[in-house]
Amino acid sequence: MLWNFPTQLLFVASLGLAAPEATEAPKPAAGEIAKTSASALGVELSVHSFTLDNGLRVHVVEDHSVPAVAMHTAFEVGSQDEEDGRSGFAHLFEHMMFKGSENVPDGGYFKNILGVGGVMNAFTTADVTQYFAVVPSNYLDMVLWLESDRLRSLVITDENFENQRSAVKEERAMRYENQPYALAMSEFRTQLWSGTGYGHTTIGSQVDLTAAKTEDVQAFFDKYYVPNNAVIAIVGDVDAAEVKAKIEKYYGDIPKGEERAERKNADHTQSTYEKQAEDPHARQPLYIVGWKTIPADHPDRPALELLMSMLLRGESSILTKVLTDEKKMVLASIPMGQAGGRNAGSDMAGFIPLPGTSFSDIKKVIREEIDQVKKKGVSKRALTKAKNQATVSTVDSLATNNGRAFQIAQGALFEDDPLYVLRDLEKTQEVTAKDIKRVANTYLTDDWFTLEIVPKP
């Protein structure tokens, strides 16, 4: 089914209509297909779900509007799962997975996908490593074969490992060590979340990467790259029953791995933490203000995200307007959103000051504006605008097969709900002005963390 996403959703949102309730997803028995539907703001999405005997969870959306299909494979492993002294392994495997398997030579994955006009990529965060490919729908078998072969028989040799370790080291130098602000911010995050899995960058440290051995990498793969630690989402011109038969053909014989322990939320105890850093690559200062708040699955997350949007998102947002237009203290405000991950939440923003403006002056204005929100709340118009922005963002993410596959995989992996994206949109629309005032008083306390990065003389 196709939807006219922008027109339909914005029309409904502008009228303030209530969203219909979404039905909870039934849990299919192993091997069975269960169909689940949900709707929010007039948008409906139906997912066919099944689980193999080896624990692989699969979710399929049939959309025959174009002869193409998107496939996302999400593994619940990220940098927070790395052991001390072994940082960077999750991201390393984002590279290693393209180095060849038993039946696919090095570079063969790229050659096959690009050769049929497809696109593919992967990404790693603190919480997940996710791979995706978009191809003409008649090449789905090829993608399933490629993906299953590297899950079953990835080639991990000294040569492959050394090749990709060098590539990651070069990437780290380019993205962190030679970029303005990046290294100071990563060191700040390490101290902020010290003692948790979020206390290091996804890309890892040069020391840990150098010390790693091939057998360490193999053990990491064997532990996390197993069917019961993965979710597959397939969206496009496919038939769910046929997809199930294909998945069983390509993945059914891959052994199940050991069950993993459930991740725990990090300690979110508030405390004031201030740091200054000199950056040899910076040409102007960057001031960062933030708070340890809540993990992604906390009930207050929708209200807190709307609050931060009203404070910082767009030229007419509260802090941006005051600091940039009215007081002319800041060249630009940079919303940084939720920094941390699924189990560790911090909300922060960055400010590039105009010459002659001190960090203390900017902090004073931020305090005053936040105090006003705590006392008086926000206007109905500002809240409606923030909700509309959230709606447009969700609509944009669902406008393509690839976007829907991404959202379904994320929802299924983290919330055990492939339709979580729509239920989350419903929760966002239900936020009241009273909720905004409450979360401002609860989380935007006087105990904040700040980082002042200045150019090194």
Phi, psi and omega in degrees: 000137178257147177235147171274082193305298187300312184297311185293313185290318181293326178296314180294317182295322182293334178274349181070030181288148179288144179274138177294152181289147176262142179279143178291144184285124175289149179267113182288147173291158181305127178091344181267153176259127176245135178258129181234140178232151175213156178219150175207126178055039176086359179259130178247146179217128180244135183233134172262125186235144174204162181230132176283165179298333179275006174095356179292125180261131185230137180228130187234133173243123178272122177217104187264020183290327177223149183280060181219162180215143176245138179231126175244134173240115183248125177255133181279073175208130179213190184295338179290345181270357184282144179279161177302133181084001181231036180290149177094356184293319182300315179290326178301322181287339171301328176277314186300329184294348179256009185267005175111154179224190186304320184247005182231120181287167176305127182088351183293326178298310179301313184301317182290314182292310181293331182293340178253015178082017181271176175229154178202161177188186179203163176209157178230137173235189176293341190243338189209150166240122190230135181242144179214155176213143176235122185219165168304142190298335180284359176252016179300320179303320180297317181294317179299320178294315179299313183293316182291326182293321180283334174288324182281325193211046178302137179274113179242098180243166177302320182294312180298316181298313181296321179300313183281331174298317178296320179297319180293320178299318178295321178297319179298316179299321182287316188274334185242304190285338182243016179249137177304135173075336191297313184292319179297320180291323180291321177293324177296316179297322178301317180288324182297317183250029180304137180090359177239172178291350181264007184275024174204163181284158179298325185284345176083177181259155178298322181296313181294319180297322180292323184282343185294147178242160183302321180293331175294319180293318179298319180295322178296316179297314182297330183280318190253334182267070180230155185303321183283002174248020185225156173230136175246133174239129181234123184228128175149208186279073183221166173250129187300318181295321178292322178299317180301316179298320179292317180300316179297323180294314187272330187247345190299332184266002179283126185296147175287143178267179177292145177290137183263156178287149180289138178291150179248147178291147178285162177288122181254025178301128181282141173200147180286131180217119182235140181215145173243146180215143174259138183235117181292342181265347183281144177251347176208159184293159171224123180252132181238133178234139180196175181222143164288127187237265187212155176289172189295330184266011179289142181301336181275357184300316179301316180293320181293321178295321177295320178299313180294329176295316180293329179284327194226341189272116178096159183294335181266004178294159192301302184290321180298315182295315182292310185287327184269309187270311188281308184264348177049052179255340189231137175284321181203145171254139185237101175293128181251356174063204181280115178254131184138258179170203183296325187247007178211111185248133170219138180249129186215166178214151179245152182222129174261111187281153169283154181306137178090356180261125181270159178296322181298323178294317180294317179298324180297317179294317179301316178302314183297316182291320178293323176299323178295319177295321180297323184275315188254346183078202181233162181283158177298322180296317180295321180293318178298319179297316180296320177295320178297321178297319178295321179296314180299320179298317179294315179302316181299321181289339181259005187282347181231161174303317182296317179296318179293320178298320177300310183295320180295316179298317180295314180297318180293321184289314188265329185246002184056035184211103181295342180257021183300329182302322179282322178293325177293323176296321176299315180299321179296318180292338181275353181295136180252167176299327177296321177297318181299314180297319181295313182290330176297317180288330183281318191250329181270067185275180176285349175271093182236171174244143181225148176226124178248108179258125181233152178300138178281128182301000000 
